[in-house]
């Protein structure tokens, strides 16, 4: 009984400590960062026949962030279209074909920021920029939520963000099977970057 009580109290104290540290998450230091591809995930979600939402990802992503809260910040990332992954080989091959991403003709999806907006605390909350996909460029807004920043266990410094947007694939000339496959594509980026 005493052992169980000690374990329970320990878990409560640990949970409290974790909650406290999360609420004290620091604001990322200004400077240049490189996106860590091993800890960055690009997800997309699209409706399928009105029955479900299909979730996929891209496995090859890179880029950079230049945080300048009082200046002109920059965000750039590139995604290899051939790295699309929906956990189904035949579907992934079809997505790489001219019906969808046409990965041979358009091997890279690019985003270049035009404006980064910050809140009063000095955290980026919105990034407006040009998204180039399938040979077409359109302006999109990324809604950004800072996750955390600080020193990592290897002596470096990292910052993490979650960014979301919704685009219409028809705006980029991807019109195959409209009606069966949704036009609205939700994109979620879970970004971790290391300070240079």
C-alpha positions in Angstrom: 0.0 0.0 0.0 2.8 2.4 0.9 4.7 1.5 -2.3 1.6 2.1 -4.4 1.0 5.5 -2.6 4.6 6.5 -3.2 4.3 5.6 -6.9 1.1 7.5 -7.3 2.5 10.6 -5.6 5.6 10.4 -7.7 3.6 10.3 -10.9 1.5 13.3 -9.7 4.7 15.3 -9.0 6.2 14.3 -12.3 3.0 15.3 -14.2 3.0 18.6 -12.4 6.6 19.2 -13.2 6.1 18.4 -16.9 3.0 20.7 -17.0 5.0 23.5 -15.4 7.9 23.2 -17.7 5.6 23.2 -20.8 4.0 26.5 -19.6 7.5 28.0 -19.3 8.5 27.1 -22.9 10.9 29.7 -24.1 10.5 31.8 -27.2 12.9 30.7 -30.0 16.1 32.8 -30.2 16.4 34.9 -33.4 18.8 33.6 -36.0 19.1 31.1 -38.8 17.9 27.6 -38.5 18.1 24.5 -40.6 15.0 22.2 -40.8 15.8 18.8 -39.3 14.3 16.3 -41.8 14.6 13.4 -39.3 12.2 15.2 -36.9 10.0 17.1 -39.4 6.8 15.6 -40.8 4.6 16.9 -43.7 1.1 15.5 -43.6 -1.8 15.9 -46.0 -5.5 15.0 -45.6 -8.1 14.6 -48.4 -11.6 13.3 -48.6 -12.2 10.0 -50.4 -15.5 9.3 -52.0 -17.3 11.0 -49.2 -16.6 8.0 -47.0 -13.3 8.8 -45.3 -10.4 11.2 -45.1 -7.1 9.8 -46.5 -4.0 10.8 -44.6 -0.6 10.7 -46.3 2.9 12.2 -45.8 6.0 13.2 -47.6 9.2 11.5 -46.4 11.8 13.9 -48.0 11.7 17.5 -46.7 14.3 20.2 -46.1 14.6 23.9 -45.7 15.5 26.8 -43.5 14.1 29.4 -41.2 15.6 32.9 -40.5 13.9 34.4 -37.4 14.1 38.2 -37.3 11.2 39.4 -35.1 12.1 43.0 -35.8 13.2 42.5 -39.4 12.3 40.5 -42.4 12.1 36.8 -41.4 12.3 34.1 -44.0 11.0 30.6 -44.3 11.8 28.2 -47.1 11.1 24.5 -47.5 11.3 22.0 -50.3 9.5 18.6 -50.5 10.4 15.8 -53.0 7.1 14.8 -54.6 8.4 11.3 -55.2 8.6 10.8 -51.5 4.8 10.7 -51.1 3.7 7.9 -48.8 0.1 6.8 -48.1 1.1 3.3 -46.8 -0.2 1.8 -50.1 2.4 1.1 -52.9 0.1 1.1 -55.9 -1.7 4.3 -54.7 1.7 6.0 -54.1 2.8 5.1 -57.7 -0.5 6.6 -59.0 0.0 9.7 -57.0 3.5 10.1 -58.6 2.0 9.8 -62.0 0.8 12.6 -64.3 -2.7 12.2 -62.9 -1.6 13.8 -59.7 1.9 15.1 -58.7 3.7 14.2 -61.9 6.9 13.7 -59.9 9.1 13.3 -63.0 8.1 16.6 -64.5 7.7 18.4 -61.1 10.1 16.7 -58.7 10.0 19.4 -56.0 7.3 21.3 -54.1 8.6 24.7 -52.9 7.5 27.3 -50.4 9.1 30.7 -50.1 7.8 33.2 -47.5 6.9 36.7 -48.3 5.8 37.8 -44.8 6.2 36.4 -41.3 3.8 37.8 -38.7 4.6 37.7 -35.0 2.5 38.0 -31.8 3.2 40.4 -28.9 5.5 37.8 -27.3 7.7 37.7 -30.4 6.6 34.3 -31.7 5.8 33.7 -35.3 2.0 33.0 -35.8 1.4 33.3 -39.5 3.6 32.9 -42.6 2.4 34.1 -46.0 4.3 32.9 -49.0 4.4 31.4 -52.5 3.7 27.7 -52.8 4.9 26.1 -56.1 3.2 22.8 -56.8 2.6 20.9 -60.0 4.1 23.8 -62.0 1.9 26.5 -60.6 2.6 29.1 -57.9 -0.1 30.3 -55.6 0.0 32.4 -52.4 -0.9 30.6 -49.2 -1.1 31.4 -45.5 0.4 29.1 -42.9 -1.1 29.4 -39.4 1.8 28.7 -37.0 1.8 27.5 -33.4 5.1 27.5 -31.6 5.7 24.2 -29.8 8.9 24.9 -27.9 12.6 26.0 -28.1 15.8 25.5 -26.1 19.0 23.5 -25.8 19.0 19.9 -26.9 20.9 17.0 -25.3 23.8 17.4 -27.7 24.7 21.0 -27.0 22.7 22.5 -29.8 19.7 24.7 -29.9 16.3 23.7 -31.4 12.9 25.3 -32.1 9.7 23.5 -33.0 6.5 24.7 -34.8 3.3 23.3 -36.1 1.9 24.9 -39.2 -1.4 24.3 -41.0 -3.1 25.4 -44.1 -5.8 24.3 -46.6 -5.3 24.5 -50.3 -7.5 23.5 -53.3 -5.7 21.1 -55.6 -7.6 22.5 -58.5 -5.8 25.8 -58.0 -2.6 23.9 -58.9 -4.1 22.1 -61.9 -4.5 18.8 -60.2 -8.0 17.9 -61.3 -8.0 14.1 -61.7 -11.2 12.5 -60.3 -12.8 15.6 -59.0 -15.9 14.8 -57.0 -14.6 11.4 -55.9 -11.4 12.8 -54.4 -11.8 16.0 -52.5 -10.6 19.3 -53.8 -9.7 20.7 -50.4 -6.3 19.5 -49.1 -5.4 20.0 -45.5 -1.7 20.3 -44.9 0.0 20.0 -41.5 3.7 20.5 -41.0 5.4 19.5 -37.8 8.7 21.3 -38.0 11.8 20.9 -35.9 14.8 23.0 -36.7 18.4 23.4 -35.4 20.0 26.7 -34.9 23.1 27.3 -37.1 
